[in-house]
Amino acid sequence: MTVRVILPGGDADKYMRFGDAYVKRNDGTLDVTRTGAASLTYAVGEWADVEGDECTSRRRRFFRR
């Protein structure tokens, strides 16, 4: 529900709206997803650490039998 992105200089961006979550991408970028709004993206080097609710995968998996 809350996400805190720690920036390289030590400052932090706080997202405290209900439904805020983050997704760490394999290429080193960070996406902060907000309910009802576009995602915010931090490029490689723009963020140092992140705390809060990590977005869970919403993909459905279909298994054949």
C-alpha positions as CSV (number, residue, x, y, z in Angstrom):
1,M,0.0,0.0,0.0
2,T,3.0,2.3,0.4
3,V,6.2,2.6,-1.5
4,R,9.3,4.5,-0.6
5,V,11.9,4.9,-3.3
6,I,15.3,5.9,-1.9
7,L,17.3,8.0,-4.3
8,P,21.1,7.9,-4.8
9,G,21.6,11.2,-2.9
10,G,19.8,9.9,0.2
11,D,16.4,11.6,-0.4
12,A,13.3,9.6,-0.8
13,D,10.1,9.7,-2.9
14,K,7.1,8.4,-1.0
15,Y,3.9,7.0,-2.6
16,M,1.3,6.4,0.1
17,R,-1.9,6.0,-1.8
18,F,-4.0,2.8,-1.5
19,G,-2.9,0.3,-4.1
20,D,0.7,1.7,-4.7
21,A,3.2,-1.0,-5.4
22,Y,6.5,-1.4,-7.1
23,V,8.0,-3.8,-9.8
24,K,11.7,-4.3,-10.2
25,R,12.5,-5.1,-13.8
26,N,15.3,-7.3,-15.0
27,D,17.0,-4.4,-16.9
28,G,17.4,-2.5,-13.6
29,T,14.5,-0.1,-13.9
30,L,11.9,0.4,-11.3
31,D,8.2,0.9,-11.9
32,V,5.8,2.3,-9.3
33,T,2.3,1.4,-10.1
34,R,-0.6,3.5,-8.9
35,T,-4.2,2.5,-8.9
36,G,-6.1,4.7,-11.5
37,A,-2.9,6.4,-12.8
38,A,0.0,5.7,-15.1
39,S,3.0,3.9,-13.8
40,L,6.0,6.0,-12.8
41,T,9.4,4.7,-14.0
42,Y,12.8,5.2,-12.5
43,A,15.7,4.5,-14.9
44,V,18.9,2.6,-13.9
45,G,20.9,4.9,-11.6
46,E,17.9,7.1,-10.6
47,W,17.1,4.9,-7.6
48,A,19.2,3.2,-5.0
49,D,16.7,1.1,-3.0
50,V,13.0,0.6,-2.6
51,E,10.8,-0.4,0.4
52,G,7.1,-1.2,0.6
53,D,4.6,-3.4,-1.3
54,E,6.0,-5.4,-4.2
55,C,3.5,-6.0,-7.0
56,T,2.6,-9.6,-7.4
57,S,2.3,-11.2,-10.7
58,R,-1.3,-11.2,-12.0
59,R,-0.6,-13.5,-14.9
60,R,-2.8,-16.5,-15.1
61,R,-1.1,-19.7,-15.9
62,F,-2.9,-22.3,-17.9
63,F,-1.8,-25.9,-17.6
64,R,-2.6,-28.5,-20.2
65,R,-3.2,-32.0,-19.0
